[in-house]
């Protein structure tokens, strides 16, 4: 049986990176590990680790990405939660068997080598859930 | 300097507890630690621990609470993120000094003895942030 092993990150969509960093980094005092352009996702991402988890601030850099459309429609705020799983392929099979709607039916691989898939909010009670398999 | 030490939980507002548990517990396989009525918050809460963090599913049990109004307005989905802090009073002072708007200017104590305060989403980029000081 595949197992959820950790909360990896909570992603927050932001419309003003400097203003968001003024809160998360400067006011709360969480260390900014990296601020990186992610062209594949048409966004700029700030990584703020907290113990084993992370807050990720995601700012769209174009108007045509999924996250840009989300921002235009819903405004800034929490976007998704990412959970770590020990075996993603088995987990996706288990979810499909329980009629959970997936955004990615098969695992995808990010530019930095992470294996991931998203679950559709329709099946989760309105929460966009990402699953990561690390290493 | 006060320090953020962990992600304690992500709270999800739900309109149908059984349907939500069918996803988080039955499909993802996360163990349900407890399903508890919290009269002080006019809600029923499911606690699903994941390593050191937790997903909390919160279902309003009346129509007049803050979370019931949130659900009516925005629909089910992520509601807030709770971060642990080593010294809440110092953190609230630091936030006030940086003109961050707080929902609770002073720490509050929950029925089970946790010391907490909420930060207003206006100052965080649309994210409701709770701070916990444990023990």
Interface residues (C-beta under 8 A of the other chain):
Chain A: X1 X2 X3 X4 X5 X6 X7 X10 X12 X14 X15 X16 X19 X20 X22 X23 X24 X26 X27 X28 X29 X30 X50 X51 X52 X53 X55 X57 X75 X76 X77 X78 X81 X83 X91 X94 X95 X98 X100 X121 X123 X124 X125 X126 X127
Chain B: X1 X2 X3 X4 X5 X6 X7 X10 X12 X14 X15 X16 X19 X20 X22 X23 X24 X26 X27 X28 X29 X30 X50 X51 X52 X53 X55 X57 X75 X76 X77 X78 X81 X83 X91 X94 X95 X98 X100 X121 X123 X124 X125 X126 X127
